[in-house]
Amino acid sequence: QKLANRYLPEDARLEVEVVQLDLAGDVRTSSVATNTRIFKRTDPPSMILSYTLTNGKGELVLTREQEELRNLNYLSGSTKFKNSRFQHEKYLIESWFRRSLMANLKSQQANL
C-alpha cells in the first residue's frame, strides 16, 4: 500500500491478491514452541500474485493473473528491510512493484 500511495496517481486503485506464498528459508519448530527460519540458498522466497490496476474513472489499466515472483539471490540482496521479520518477502514485493508493475504502467500511462 505504501508503494502504491507513493508512486501511483492518487485516484488509481491497485488490488493485489497473493495466490500462493512460499517464505524464504525453512521453518524449524523447537521444543520451546518458537519457530525459527533457517535461510539457505535452496529455499528462496517466492509468490504468485494476481493484480488489477484501475484509473480514477474505474477503467481497467493493467491486469495480470498468476504472475510468479522469485528471488534466487535473496541471501545476497538488499538489506533495506534487515530488521523486518519478512525482510526477503518485502524486498521481493518492492522489486516486483518497481521493475514489473511500474514498467508495465509506463506503457499504459496515457490511460491514467
C-alpha positions in Angstrom: 0.0 0.0 0.0 2.8 2.4 0.8 4.4 1.9 -2.6 1.0 2.4 -4.4 0.4 5.6 -2.4 3.9 6.9 -3.2 4.2 6.0 -6.9 0.7 5.7 -8.4 -1.7 8.6 -9.2 -3.9 9.5 -6.2 -7.1 8.3 -7.9 -5.6 5.0 -9.1 -6.7 1.8 -7.4 -4.4 -1.2 -7.1 -5.8 -4.6 -6.0 -3.3 -7.4 -5.3 -4.2 -10.9 -4.4 -1.5 -13.3 -3.1 -2.4 -16.6 -4.7 0.5 -18.6 -3.3 3.3 -17.7 -0.9 6.4 -19.6 0.0 8.5 -17.9 2.6 12.3 -17.8 2.3 14.1 -20.5 4.3 12.8 -23.4 6.2 10.8 -23.1 9.4 12.0 -25.2 12.3 10.0 -25.6 15.5 11.9 -26.1 18.7 10.8 -27.7 22.0 10.1 -24.2 23.5 7.3 -23.6 20.9 9.1 -21.0 18.9 9.5 -21.0 15.2 12.9 -20.2 13.6 13.5 -19.7 9.9 16.8 -21.1 8.6 17.9 -19.4 5.4 19.6 -21.5 2.7 20.2 -20.8 -1.0 17.9 -23.7 -1.9 14.8 -22.1 -0.2 14.3 -18.7 -1.9 11.1 -16.6 -1.3 8.5 -17.0 -4.0 4.9 -16.0 -4.5 2.2 -15.9 -7.2 0.3 -12.7 -7.5 -2.8 -11.5 -9.4 -3.5 -7.8 -9.7 -5.7 -5.2 -11.3 -5.0 -1.5 -11.6 -7.8 0.9 -12.4 -7.8 4.6 -13.0 -10.0 7.2 -11.3 -12.8 6.5 -13.7 -12.8 2.8 -12.8 -11.4 1.9 -16.2 -9.0 -1.1 -16.2 -5.4 0.0 -16.9 -3.4 -3.2 -16.1 -4.4 -6.7 -15.1 -2.4 -9.8 -14.6 -3.3 -13.3 -13.4 -0.7 -15.6 -11.9 2.4 -13.5 -12.1 5.2 -15.6 -10.4 7.9 -13.8 -8.4 11.0 -15.4 -7.1 14.4 -14.1 -5.8 17.1 -16.8 -6.2 19.8 -14.4 -4.9 17.9 -13.4 -1.8 20.8 -14.1 0.5 23.0 -11.5 -1.2 20.3 -9.0 -1.8 19.4 -5.7 -0.2 19.5 -5.1 3.5 16.7 -2.4 3.3 14.4 -4.5 5.4 17.1 -6.1 7.5 15.3 -5.8 10.8 12.0 -6.9 9.5 10.5 -10.3 10.2 9.7 -10.8 6.5 12.6 -9.0 5.0 13.1 -11.2 2.0 9.5 -11.2 1.1 9.1 -7.4 1.4 12.1 -6.9 -0.8 10.6 -9.3 -3.4 7.3 -7.3 -3.5 9.1 -4.0 -3.7 11.3 -5.3 -6.5 8.2 -6.5 -8.4 6.4 -3.2 -7.9 9.3 -1.1 -9.2 10.6 -3.4 -12.0 7.5 -5.1 -13.3 4.4 -3.1 -12.4 5.9 0.3 -12.9 7.4 -0.8 -16.3 4.1 -2.1 -17.4 2.4 1.1 -16.2 4.7 3.3 -18.3 3.5 1.7 -21.4 -0.1 2.4 -20.3 0.5 5.9 -18.8 -2.0 7.6 -21.1 -4.9 5.7 -19.6 -4.4 7.1 -16.0 
